[in-house]
Amino acid sequence: MTTLLDVRNVSKRFAMGGVFGRRSVDAVLDASFSLHTETPEIFTIIGESGSGKTTLARMILGLEDPSAGEILFRGQRIDRRAPRAERLEFMANVQPVFQNPFEAFNPLKQIERYLESTARRFLGTGDRAVIDRAMDEALQKVGLSLKEVRGRFPHEMSGGQLQRCAIARALIPNPPLLITDEPVSMVDASLRMSIVNLLKTLRDELKVSVIYITHDLATAYYISNRLIIMQRGRIVEMGDARTVLDRPEHPYSQLLKASVLSTDDAGAGKLDTDPAMAERAVATTGQAGRLVERDDGRSVRVYEEG
Ligand SMILES: Nc1ncnc2c1ncn2[C@@H]1O[C@H](COP(=O)(O)OP(=O)(O)OP(=O)(O)O)[C@@H](O)[C@H]1O
């Protein structure tokens, strides 16, 4: 199998504070996983706020350098300081979709201007007809068309439609990999599933791999092939999404699953998570341990012989 993306023992430490009282934050600690070209998949990164998801994504996008380890895309090290042509080629292959489509688009600029500048940049042409065709094709892939979008400003669209436009923009260079950071959390609940289903279609029909960053276990369960669960910078559990989420093994994964509010529990007034479970999860925070592979293919971080 050919490796599309190889994250090898990657860590990121941020220095904080001034000359006095210098502190550091280990946003990501020794993360490793890989995606393969032949098996496009939705690979999910789950974790609570501050667990290091966005930092990991930013390193994969080449926006942040790892403090240790390396990330390879198609065997080439991702390098922020690579020559411009190399950077552009990488950027065409690994495209981001951010959380808030209303922030991604300037309210005073027509949406098609964004699509147009992306097309000009990555297709290397100023030919109107070619650009229009590329924009329309990308919009069709997300269930829209250039006719529907032409002349419209961001506020004239719903959050769901605008997120579709952001995804269309990302698809213009035909990337094999999309990095989507909480792509549905700012979209109205009623429109969320249509975006989630769109990611599925991109995987199944266009063979695009998607790194899906979320703290929503329900959508993760629904669309992911594999996932990693991160706790304070460390991967604590990794494997097939259903295997892990049906029976999470790490205390933090168990706590995440138990914290999902079910209507049955809410109806019965049971809104607290089991304090013993929360205590077990807290006890593992910040501990190194080691990842151990289980018979069912998942890896779990253990702290004693496991
Ligand atoms: N540029 C930075 N400088 C200093 N610390 C940072 C920086 N970026 C992230 N951090 C810290 O690294 C840790 C991980 O942050 P990160 O944003 O990656 O987490 P996250 O899981 O994506 O959280 P969220 O879901 O809230 O976006 C946090 O403690 C954060 O404060």
The ligand as an SDF file (V2000), in Angstrom:
LIG
                    3D

 31 33  0  0  0  0  0  0  0  0999 V2000
   -0.0260   29.2860   19.2090 N   0  0  0  0  0  0  0  0  0  0  0  0
   -0.1180   28.7730   20.4430 C   0  0  0  0  0  0  0  0  0  0  0  0
    0.6310   29.2570   21.4570 N   0  0  0  0  0  0  0  0  0  0  0  0
    0.5550   28.7410   22.6900 C   0  0  0  0  0  0  0  0  0  0  0  0
   -0.2570   27.7120   23.0380 N   0  0  0  0  0  0  0  0  0  0  0  0
   -1.0290   27.1840   22.0870 C   0  0  0  0  0  0  0  0  0  0  0  0
   -1.0140   27.6820   20.7370 C   0  0  0  0  0  0  0  0  0  0  0  0
   -1.9040   26.9500   19.9960 N   0  0  0  0  0  0  0  0  0  0  0  0
   -2.4400   26.0440   20.8450 C   0  0  0  0  0  0  0  0  0  0  0  0
   -1.9260   26.1860   22.0920 N   0  0  0  0  0  0  0  0  0  0  0  0
   -2.2470   25.3680   23.2820 C   0  0  0  0  0  0  0  0  0  0  0  0
   -2.1100   24.0020   22.9070 O   0  0  0  0  0  0  0  0  0  0  0  0
   -3.1280   23.2090   23.5060 C   0  0  0  0  0  0  0  0  0  0  0  0
   -3.8960   22.4780   22.4070 C   0  0  0  0  0  0  0  0  0  0  0  0
   -4.6650   23.4220   21.6620 O   0  0  0  0  0  0  0  0  0  0  0  0
   -5.5090   23.0490   20.3630 P   0  0  0  0  0  0  0  0  0  0  0  0
   -6.1230   24.3000   19.8540 O   0  0  0  0  0  0  0  0  0  0  0  0
   -4.6650   22.2630   19.4400 O   0  0  0  0  0  0  0  0  0  0  0  0
   -6.6290   22.0910   20.9880 O   0  0  0  0  0  0  0  0  0  0  0  0
   -8.0210   21.6340   20.3590 P   0  0  0  0  0  0  0  0  0  0  0  0
   -8.1900   20.2210   20.7740 O   0  0  0  0  0  0  0  0  0  0  0  0
   -8.0430   21.8970   18.9050 O   0  0  0  0  0  0  0  0  0  0  0  0
   -9.0580   22.5500   21.0910 O   0  0  0  0  0  0  0  0  0  0  0  0
  -10.4300   23.2160   20.5140 P   0  0  0  0  0  0  0  0  0  0  0  0
  -11.3990   22.0810   20.3380 O   0  0  0  0  0  0  0  0  0  0  0  0
  -10.8230   24.1600   21.6110 O   0  0  0  0  0  0  0  0  0  0  0  0
  -10.0860   23.9070   19.2330 O   0  0  0  0  0  0  0  0  0  0  0  0
   -3.9920   24.1580   24.3140 C   0  0  0  0  0  0  0  0  0  0  0  0
   -3.5270   24.1100   25.6510 O   0  0  0  0  0  0  0  0  0  0  0  0
   -3.7070   25.5200   23.6940 C   0  0  0  0  0  0  0  0  0  0  0  0
   -3.8570   26.5420   24.6440 O   0  0  0  0  0  0  0  0  0  0  0  0
  1  2  1  0
  2  3  1  0
  2  7  2  0
  3  4  2  0
  4  5  1  0
  5  6  2  0
  6  7  1  0
  6 10  1  0
  7  8  1  0
  8  9  2  0
  9 10  1  0
 10 11  1  0
 11 12  1  0
 11 30  1  0
 12 13  1  0
 13 14  1  0
 13 28  1  0
 14 15  1  0
 15 16  1  0
 16 17  2  0
 16 18  1  0
 16 19  1  0
 19 20  1  0
 20 21  2  0
 20 22  1  0
 20 23  1  0
 23 24  1  0
 24 25  2  0
 24 26  1  0
 24 27  1  0
 28 29  1  0
 28 30  1  0
 30 31  1  0
M  END
$$$$
